[in-house]
Amino acid sequence: MNQQSLKVRPSDVQVLNATGKARLPTDQNCLSQLAHVHRLRDSELHYDDHKYNLNMQMLRNREGLGAPLRMGMERFAARQIGRLPFLQSSNMMDDVITGRCDEISFEDFLNLPEYNENLRQPHAVVEKSLGIYL
């Protein structure tokens, strides 16, 4: 086969370095090659917080410090309200205050693990939260 017709040279192809030898932490190994995280992942994880902070900065520039401070206190108070320890909170009040209740996003339908139902024994959970051990 003609070497000029190869579009990908064999030296350009990266193969996972799987060896049984002990290596230095700086060497590239299988885990470090597979554990690559795309830079947009962190951006998407913090999108709502970043959007909220930008909105609060614009509100502060337009209305002064009082309006964003009041909204921040309302959001803090909404987060403090909870349910019994064995029931998960839906954070509906926080979603209403931030305006997330009006939009349908990926978290609403992709079945994330934090939205799964956890069936636990209510008495055991309440006793553990109160420090009552039998």
N, C-alpha and C positions, 0 to 999 in steps of 0.2 A: 504494500500500500504506500502511496506517495505521502511523504511527511508534510508537503505543502498543503494537502487537502484537509488536514486536521484543523478543525475550528477551535477545539479545546485541547490544550496541551496536557499531557498526563501530570505534569508538575503543578498545574494550576488547580486541579481538583483537590478539594480538602477532604480528607478521610478522618473519621474520628480516631484519635490516638488512644487505642485501647491496649494497654500493656499491663502486665502483672507486677511491674517494678514499682518501688516507692519513688515518688517524684517530688520535686520541690513545689511549694505552693504557687510559684510564679509560672510553672510550666503549664502549657495548655493541655487539658485532659478532656475526657468525654463530658464530664459534668459542666465544666466551664463553657464548653462549646454548645451544649444543649440548654443551658440556663440563661441564654441570651434573652433579655427582656427588651421589647420594643419601646422606644422612647415615648410613643404616644400613649402607652398604657398608663403611666403616671399622670399624664395630662388629663386623660379621661377619668381617672379615679378622683381627681380633685376638681373636676369641672364645676360642680355645684357650689363648692366653697369659693372658688375663684370668681364665679359669676356673682355670688352674694357679696363678696368683698368689693368688687368693682361697683356694684349698685349702691353699696353703702358709701363709697367714696364720692360718687356722683351726687348722692343725696346730701352728703355733708357739704359739698361745694355749693350746692344750690340752696339748701334750707338752713344750714348751720349744724352745729353739733347735737342739738336737742333731738331731732328726728331720728337719726341713726342710733343714738343712744337709747331712745325709747323702744325702737324696734328690736335692738339687741337684748334689752331687758325682757321684752315680751317673748322673744325666742328662747331665752334662758329659762323663763318661768314655764314655758310650754314643754321644755325638755325634762323638767323636774317632776312633772306629773307622770306617775307610772301606774302599773297594774300590780297585781299580786306577783310574787317572784316566779311562779310557774307559768305565767301567761306572758307571751311576747307582746311588746307594744308595736302598734302600727305607725307611730309618729305622725298621726294625721294632723294634729295641731301645728307641728313644725312645718309640714307640707303646705298647710293653708297659709301660714304666715309668710313663707318664702315664695309662694306661688307655684310650687311644684305639683299641686293638686290639679292644675289645669292642663298639664302635659303628660303624654304617655311616652315613657322612655324605655330603654332596654331593661332596666331593673324591674319593670312592671310585668314583663312576660317571659324573661329568660330563665326563670326558676333558679335564682341564686340560692346558695346554701343557707344564707341567713334568713330567708323567708320560708324555709321548710317548717312544717309543724313538728314541734318537739313534745312528745307525750311523756310526761314524767309524773311521778306520784306527787300530788299536791301536798300531802301532809309531810312527806320527807323533805321537800324543797322548802316549805315554810319553816319547819323545825331547824333546818340547816341555816337559813337566813337569820333566824332569831337566836341561834347558838344553843339550841336545845338538843342535846344528844342523848339517846337512850342506850 
